[in-house]
Amino acid sequence: MFVDDVKIFVKGGAGGAGCMSFRREKHVPKGGPDGGDGGDGGDVVFVADAGVSTLVEFSHKRHLKAGRGRHGQGAKRHGADGDDVVVRVPIGTVVSDAESGDVVGDLDRPDARVVVARGGVGGKGNPHFVSSTRRAPAFAQLGEPIEGTWIRLELKLLADAALVGLPNVGKSSLIARMSAARPKVADYPFTTLVPNLGVVDVGDRSFVVADVPGLIEGASEGQGLGHAFLRHIERSAVTLHVVDLSGGWEGRDPLADLAVVRGELERHDRRLASRPAIVVGNKLDLPGTADASARVAADCERREVGYFAVSAATGEGIGPLVRATGEMVFNLKTAAASAEEHPEETVGAVYRAERPEERDFEVVSIGTRAYEVRGRGVERLVLMTDMENEEAVAHLQRRLERIGVERALVQVGADDGDDVTIGPMSFEFEPAIELRIELEDERDEHEEGG
């Protein structure tokens, strides 16, 4: 079963809680803090594997969750990290956010890796909170909780050349003749329902050719299985447009068929229209095809596109077609490799789920005398604080003050008694007197200078 588009739920493991503990030894009545840190949660990681060819595994396994970190213990015993979940997917798999559509990672080469769900950080034990004024901190940090997300996996075949055309033009027979591939072949439309790949040898070189299922008019708008088929053309370097010179059962005009396919490719992705292409007139062995072949050849000459008349049934014309395609693929690969030697000329991105910055936040008014502080880093600080512990809450308040949250609230107009929300926590705002005096002095200086 060939599956090339699935949606799954992924979730990294939660971090383990840090430990609040003190040394308890004989003759040491007041030992120092010795709570261990919590372990980090595991990640969900995808790895491109040449041995995997379909996403069928995810048809029945739609939830992936990494292991949670273990809690810290006394005597500075740190909790173990949670187990990663490493999933092998086909080369050519594109990972994107199911809601926004943003691409998370493109696994377009063997062993390429992408972290699709990072685990939570383990909480710190109480030794981390010792200071000159706090010698025996009676609190520790909670582990970072993690929310899961839905992602989309989309397989786009990695082929050097793609055979495209309307149904029943002989693409499956052509790939079988060009390569060692042995697809299902029969004389009726839509024989091919899944893409086939074949390796074509050209002297001491080789290239990969894909037989993409037949397109129909309206494929770019999703008619038939349009989008499912067209995605497999996007990565190919060369497009081989296959037309039936005999006209098939309905006596179709090969030039009209060629125009339909070109139009569908352009509407799906404009870049496909300008991609290097070769037109292949198939079924040359059938009677009455010479005139059709001449008309297609003249059209290709006018558009400056290569044309080869072949017979997949007898093998006539296959050799020149294979050699021309191989040379075009080789030249394009050489040019691409040369471009990679100059990184400043190429654009690329590698996705990694980075930790949020604590100072990257915004304050928003959400009502009368009500404000919300938004930012993953600030919300993370709150989530990792034990709100039942007064010392922990006091430490959080000092941390928020240091990173500028209190100052930002005052600057937007927050005053004593206003409601402030950060993540799941709400509280009444009580700005420090020193801060209010400082900001009032700054405003006075600004007004005097103006």
C-alpha positions as CSV (number, residue, x, y, z in Angstrom):
1,M,0.0,0.0,0.0
2,F,1.5,3.4,-1.1
3,V,0.7,6.2,1.3
4,D,2.2,9.7,0.6
5,D,0.2,12.2,2.7
6,V,-0.8,11.8,6.4
7,K,-1.5,13.9,9.5
8,I,-0.2,12.8,12.9
9,F,0.0,14.1,16.4
10,V,3.5,14.5,18.0
11,K,4.4,15.4,21.6
12,G,7.8,15.7,23.3
13,G,8.3,14.3,26.8
14,A,7.7,16.6,29.8
15,G,10.7,17.5,31.9
16,G,11.2,15.9,35.3
17,A,10.8,18.1,38.4
18,G,13.9,19.2,40.3
19,C,14.2,18.1,43.9
20,M,14.1,20.2,47.1
21,S,16.3,18.3,49.6
22,F,18.9,19.0,52.3
23,R,21.8,16.8,53.5
24,R,20.8,14.6,56.4
25,E,24.0,13.1,57.9
26,K,25.0,12.1,61.3
27,H,26.7,15.0,63.2
28,V,25.5,17.4,60.4
29,P,22.3,18.8,61.8
30,K,21.9,21.6,59.2
31,G,23.3,20.2,56.0
32,G,23.2,22.3,52.8
33,P,20.7,21.9,49.9
34,D,21.4,18.7,47.8
35,G,18.3,18.3,45.5
36,G,19.1,16.8,42.1
37,D,17.8,18.2,38.8
38,G,15.0,16.7,36.8
39,G,15.8,14.9,33.5
40,D,15.0,16.5,30.2
41,G,12.0,15.1,28.2
42,G,12.7,13.1,25.1
43,D,12.4,14.5,21.5
44,V,10.4,13.2,18.6
45,V,12.9,13.0,15.7
46,F,12.3,12.1,12.0
47,V,15.2,10.6,10.0
48,A,15.2,10.1,6.2
49,D,15.9,6.4,5.4
50,A,16.5,5.0,1.9
51,G,15.0,1.7,3.0
52,V,11.6,3.2,3.6
53,S,9.4,4.0,0.6
54,T,6.0,4.9,1.9
55,L,4.2,6.6,4.9
56,V,1.9,3.6,5.3
57,E,3.1,3.1,8.9
58,F,1.3,6.3,10.0
59,S,-2.0,5.0,8.6
60,H,-2.5,3.1,11.9
61,K,0.0,4.9,14.2
62,R,-1.1,8.6,14.3
63,H,0.1,9.5,17.8
64,L,3.8,9.8,18.7
65,K,4.9,10.7,22.2
66,A,8.5,10.8,23.6
67,G,9.4,9.7,27.1
68,R,9.2,12.1,30.1
69,G,12.2,13.0,32.2
70,R,12.6,11.5,35.6
71,H,12.4,13.6,38.8
72,G,15.5,14.6,40.6
73,Q,16.3,13.1,44.0
74,G,18.2,13.9,47.2
75,A,22.0,13.6,47.4
76,K,22.2,15.5,44.1
77,R,20.9,12.5,42.1
78,H,19.7,13.9,38.8
79,G,16.7,12.3,37.0
80,A,17.3,10.4,33.8
81,D,16.4,12.0,30.5
82,G,13.3,10.7,28.7
83,D,13.7,8.4,25.7
84,D,13.6,9.9,22.3
85,V,11.2,8.6,19.7
86,V,13.2,8.2,16.4
87,V,11.0,7.6,13.4
88,R,12.4,6.6,9.9
89,V,10.6,8.1,7.0
90,P,11.2,8.0,3.2
91,I,13.7,10.3,1.6
92,G,11.7,13.2,0.2
93,T,9.3,13.6,3.1
94,V,8.3,17.2,3.8
95,V,7.1,18.0,7.4
96,S,4.8,20.9,8.0
97,D,2.6,22.3,10.7
98,A,-0.9,21.0,10.1
99,E,-2.6,24.2,11.1
100,S,-0.4,26.9,9.7
101,G,1.1,25.0,6.8
102,D,4.6,26.3,7.7
103,V,7.3,23.9,6.6
104,V,9.1,22.4,9.6
105,G,11.7,20.3,7.7
106,D,12.5,18.9,4.3
107,L,14.1,15.5,4.6
108,D,15.5,15.5,1.0
109,R,18.7,13.5,1.6
110,P,19.7,10.2,3.3
111,D,20.0,10.5,7.1
112,A,18.7,14.1,7.2
113,R,17.1,14.7,10.6
114,V,14.5,17.1,12.0
115,V,13.3,17.5,15.6
116,V,9.5,17.8,15.1
117,A,8.7,17.9,18.9
118,R,11.3,18.9,21.5
119,G,11.1,17.5,25.0
120,G,10.7,19.8,28.0
121,V,13.6,20.9,30.1
122,G,14.1,19.3,33.5
123,G,13.5,21.5,36.6
124,K,16.5,22.6,38.7
125,G,17.1,21.3,42.2
126,N,17.2,23.7,45.1
127,P,21.1,24.0,45.1
128,H,20.7,26.2,42.0
129,F,18.9,28.9,44.0
130,V,21.5,29.4,46.7
131,S,22.5,33.1,47.0
132,S,24.3,35.4,49.4
133,T,21.0,36.2,51.1
134,R,19.3,32.8,50.7
135,R,21.5,30.0,52.0
136,A,18.8,27.3,52.3
137,P,16.3,27.6,49.5
138,A,13.2,25.5,50.3
139,F,12.0,25.2,46.7
140,A,12.9,23.6,43.4
141,Q,11.8,24.1,39.9
142,L,9.1,22.0,38.2
143,G,9.8,20.3,34.9
144,E,8.7,22.0,31.7
145,P,5.3,20.7,30.6
146,I,4.8,20.1,26.9
147,E,1.8,20.5,24.6
148,G,1.5,18.3,21.5
149,T,0.8,19.5,18.0
150,W,-0.5,18.1,14.7
151,I,1.9,17.9,11.8
152,R,1.5,16.8,8.2
153,L,3.9,14.4,6.4
154,E,3.9,14.7,2.6
155,L,6.1,12.5,0.5
156,K,7.5,14.0,-2.7
157,L,9.5,11.5,-4.7
158,L,13.1,12.3,-5.5
159,A,13.5,11.5,-9.1
160,D,15.8,13.1,-11.7
161,A,13.2,12.8,-14.5
162,A,9.4,12.5,-14.3
163,L,7.2,11.0,-16.9
164,V,3.9,13.0,-17.1
165,G,0.9,12.8,-19.4
166,L,-2.7,11.9,-19.6
167,P,-3.9,8.4,-18.7
168,N,-3.1,5.5,-21.0
169,V,-0.4,7.2,-23.0
170,G,2.1,4.4,-22.2
171,K,4.1,5.9,-19.3
172,S,4.3,2.6,-17.4
173,S,5.4,0.7,-20.5
174,L,8.0,3.4,-21.2
175,I,9.5,3.3,-17.7
176,A,9.6,-0.5,-17.9
177,R,11.5,-0.2,-21.3
178,M,13.9,2.6,-20.0
179,S,14.7,0.9,-16.7
180,A,14.6,-2.2,-14.6
181,A,11.2,-1.2,-13.1
182,R,8.4,-3.6,-13.6
183,P,5.1,-1.6,-13.1
184,K,1.6,-3.0,-13.7
185,V,0.8,-2.5,-17.4
186,A,-2.6,-2.8,-19.0
187,D,-4.6,-1.3,-21.9
188,Y,-7.0,0.8,-19.9
189,P,-7.0,4.2,-18.3
190,F,-5.6,4.7,-14.8
191,T,-3.6,1.5,-14.7
192,T,-1.1,3.4,-12.5
193,L,-2.5,4.6,-9.2
194,V,0.8,5.0,-7.4
195,P,4.1,6.5,-8.7
196,N,6.8,4.0,-9.9
197,L,10.5,4.6,-9.7
198,G,13.2,3.1,-12.0
199,V,16.9,3.4,-12.3
200,V,18.2,4.0,-15.9
201,D,21.8,3.2,-16.8
202,V,23.5,5.4,-19.3
203,G,27.1,4.2,-19.8
204,D,28.9,4.6,-16.5
205,R,26.2,7.0,-15.2
206,S,22.6,6.5,-14.1
207,F,19.5,8.5,-13.2
208,V,16.2,7.9,-11.5
209,V,13.0,8.2,-13.5
210,A,9.5,8.4,-12.0
211,D,6.3,7.2,-13.7
212,V,3.7,9.6,-12.3
213,P,0.1,8.5,-12.5
214,G,-1.9,10.0,-15.4
215,L,-3.2,13.5,-15.1
216,I,-6.6,14.7,-16.1
217,E,-7.9,18.2,-17.0
218,G,-8.5,20.0,-13.7
219,A,-5.8,18.1,-11.8
220,S,-4.2,21.4,-10.5
221,E,-7.6,22.1,-8.8
222,G,-7.6,18.7,-7.3
223,Q,-9.8,16.9,-9.9
224,G,-9.2,13.1,-9.9
225,L,-6.1,12.6,-7.8
226,G,-4.5,15.8,-9.1
227,H,-2.7,17.2,-6.1
228,A,-1.6,13.7,-4.9
229,F,0.0,13.1,-8.3
230,L,1.4,16.6,-9.0
231,R,3.5,16.7,-5.8
232,H,5.7,14.0,-7.1
233,I,6.8,16.1,-10.1
234,E,8.0,19.1,-8.0
235,R,11.4,17.7,-7.2
236,S,12.4,16.3,-10.6
237,A,15.0,18.1,-12.6
238,V,13.6,17.1,-16.0
239,T,10.0,16.6,-17.1
240,L,9.3,14.1,-19.9
241,H,5.9,14.9,-21.5
242,V,4.5,11.7,-22.9
243,V,1.8,11.8,-25.6
244,D,0.0,9.1,-27.5
245,L,0.7,9.6,-31.2
246,S,-2.1,7.1,-32.1
247,G,-4.8,9.2,-30.4
248,G,-5.9,6.3,-28.2
249,W,-9.5,5.1,-28.0
250,E,-11.0,8.6,-28.3
251,G,-8.9,9.7,-31.2
252,R,-7.4,12.6,-29.2
253,D,-5.0,15.1,-30.7
254,P,-1.5,14.8,-29.1
255,L,-0.9,18.5,-29.4
256,A,-4.1,19.3,-27.5
257,D,-3.2,16.7,-24.9
258,L,0.3,18.3,-24.5
259,A,-1.3,21.7,-24.0
260,V,-3.6,20.3,-21.3
261,V,-0.7,18.7,-19.3
262,R,1.4,21.9,-19.7
263,G,-1.4,24.0,-18.4
264,E,-2.1,21.8,-15.4
265,L,1.6,21.8,-14.4
266,E,1.8,25.6,-14.7
267,R,-1.3,26.1,-12.6
268,H,0.0,23.8,-9.9
269,D,3.4,25.5,-9.7
270,R,4.7,28.1,-12.2
271,R,8.2,26.8,-11.8
272,L,7.2,23.5,-13.4
273,A,6.4,25.3,-16.7
274,S,9.9,26.6,-17.0
275,R,11.7,23.4,-16.0
276,P,13.8,21.6,-18.6
277,A,11.6,19.3,-20.6
278,I,11.6,16.7,-23.4
279,V,8.5,15.7,-25.3
280,V,8.1,12.0,-26.0
281,G,5.7,10.8,-28.7
282,N,4.9,7.2,-27.8
283,K,3.2,4.3,-29.7
284,L,5.2,5.0,-33.0
285,D,4.7,1.3,-33.9
286,L,0.9,1.8,-34.5
287,P,-0.3,2.7,-38.0
288,G,-1.2,6.3,-38.9
289,T,1.2,7.9,-36.3
290,A,3.7,9.5,-38.7
291,D,1.6,12.6,-39.4
292,A,0.9,13.1,-35.7
293,S,4.6,12.7,-34.9
294,A,5.5,15.3,-37.6
295,R,3.1,17.9,-36.1
296,V,4.4,17.3,-32.6
297,A,8.0,17.6,-33.8
298,A,7.2,20.9,-35.6
299,D,5.5,22.3,-32.4
300,C,8.5,21.3,-30.3
301,E,11.0,22.9,-32.8
302,R,9.0,26.1,-32.6
303,R,9.1,26.1,-28.8
304,E,12.7,24.9,-28.7
305,V,11.9,21.7,-26.8
306,G,13.6,18.4,-27.5
307,Y,11.4,15.7,-29.1
308,F,11.8,12.0,-29.5
309,A,9.4,9.6,-31.2
310,V,9.5,6.1,-29.6
311,S,7.7,2.9,-29.2
312,A,7.7,1.5,-25.7
313,A,6.3,-1.8,-27.1
314,T,9.1,-2.4,-29.6
315,G,11.9,-0.3,-28.1
316,E,12.3,1.9,-31.2
317,G,13.8,5.3,-30.3
318,I,14.4,4.4,-26.6
319,G,18.2,4.6,-26.9
320,P,18.4,8.2,-28.1
321,L,15.8,9.3,-25.6
322,V,17.7,7.7,-22.7
323,R,21.0,9.2,-23.7
324,A,19.5,12.7,-24.2
325,T,17.7,12.6,-20.8
326,G,20.8,11.3,-19.1
327,E,22.9,14.1,-20.5
328,M,20.4,16.7,-19.5
329,V,20.2,15.3,-16.0
330,F,24.0,15.2,-15.7
331,N,24.4,18.8,-16.8
332,L,21.7,20.0,-14.4
333,K,23.3,18.1,-11.5
334,T,26.7,19.5,-12.4
335,A,25.3,23.0,-12.4
336,A,23.6,22.4,-9.0
337,A,26.7,21.1,-7.5
338,S,28.6,24.1,-8.7
339,A,26.1,26.4,-7.1
340,E,26.4,24.6,-3.7
341,E,30.1,25.5,-3.7
342,H,29.0,29.1,-3.2
343,P,26.7,29.2,-0.2
344,E,26.1,32.9,-0.6
345,E,24.3,32.2,-3.8
346,T,21.9,29.7,-2.3
347,V,19.1,30.0,0.1
348,G,18.3,27.3,2.7
349,A,17.0,26.8,6.1
350,V,17.4,24.1,8.7
351,Y,14.6,23.8,11.3
352,R,15.3,23.2,14.9
353,A,12.8,23.7,17.7
354,E,14.7,26.3,19.7
355,R,14.1,27.3,23.3
356,P,12.0,30.5,23.6
357,E,13.8,33.7,24.7
358,E,12.5,35.0,28.1
359,R,12.9,38.6,27.1
360,D,10.9,38.1,23.9
361,F,7.4,39.1,25.2
362,E,4.7,41.7,24.7
363,V,2.1,43.2,27.0
364,V,-1.4,43.5,25.7
365,S,-4.5,45.3,27.2
366,I,-7.3,42.8,27.3
367,G,-10.0,44.9,29.1
368,T,-10.5,47.6,31.7
369,R,-7.5,47.5,34.0
370,A,-6.6,44.0,32.7
371,Y,-3.4,43.1,30.9
372,E,-1.8,39.9,29.4
373,V,1.9,39.2,29.1
374,R,2.5,37.0,26.0
375,G,5.6,35.2,25.2
376,R,6.6,31.5,25.3
377,G,9.7,32.2,27.3
378,V,7.8,34.1,30.0
379,E,5.0,31.6,30.1
380,R,7.5,28.8,30.4
381,L,8.9,30.5,33.6
382,V,5.4,30.5,35.1
383,L,4.7,26.9,34.2
384,M,7.9,25.7,35.8
385,T,7.2,27.5,39.1
386,D,5.5,25.7,42.0
387,M,2.7,28.2,42.8
388,E,2.0,26.5,46.1
389,N,5.5,27.4,47.4
390,E,5.9,31.1,48.6
391,E,9.6,31.1,48.1
392,A,9.2,29.8,44.6
393,V,6.7,32.5,43.8
394,A,8.9,35.2,45.2
395,H,11.8,33.9,43.1
396,L,9.5,34.1,40.0
397,Q,8.6,37.7,40.8
398,R,12.2,38.7,41.0
399,R,13.0,36.9,37.7
400,L,10.1,38.7,36.0
401,E,11.4,42.0,37.3
402,R,14.9,41.3,36.0
403,I,13.8,40.6,32.5
404,G,11.7,43.7,32.3
405,V,8.1,42.5,32.6
406,E,7.2,44.8,35.5
407,R,8.7,47.8,33.7
408,A,6.8,47.0,30.5
409,L,3.5,46.7,32.4
410,V,4.0,50.2,33.9
411,Q,4.9,51.7,30.6
412,V,1.6,50.6,29.0
413,G,-0.4,52.0,31.9
414,A,-0.8,49.2,34.4
415,D,-1.4,50.4,37.9
416,D,-1.8,49.1,41.5
417,G,-4.6,46.4,41.6
418,D,-4.8,45.8,37.9
419,D,-5.3,42.2,36.7
420,V,-2.3,40.7,35.0
421,T,-2.3,37.3,33.3
422,I,0.8,35.2,32.3
423,G,0.0,31.8,30.9
424,P,-2.2,30.1,33.4
425,M,-1.4,32.5,36.3
426,S,-3.4,35.7,37.1
427,F,-2.5,38.2,39.9
428,E,-3.0,41.7,41.0
429,F,-0.2,44.1,39.9
430,E,1.9,45.8,42.6
431,P,4.7,47.7,40.9
432,A,7.7,48.5,43.0
433,I,7.8,52.1,44.2
434,E,11.3,52.6,43.0
435,L,10.3,51.6,39.5
436,R,7.3,54.0,39.4
437,I,9.5,56.9,40.6
438,E,12.2,56.0,38.0
439,L,9.7,55.9,35.1
440,E,8.1,59.2,36.3
441,D,11.5,60.9,36.3
442,E,12.1,59.5,32.8
443,R,8.8,61.0,31.6
444,D,9.6,64.4,33.2
445,E,13.0,64.5,31.5
446,H,11.4,63.6,28.2
447,E,8.8,66.3,28.5
448,E,11.4,68.9,29.5
449,G,13.7,67.9,26.6
450,G,10.7,68.1,24.2
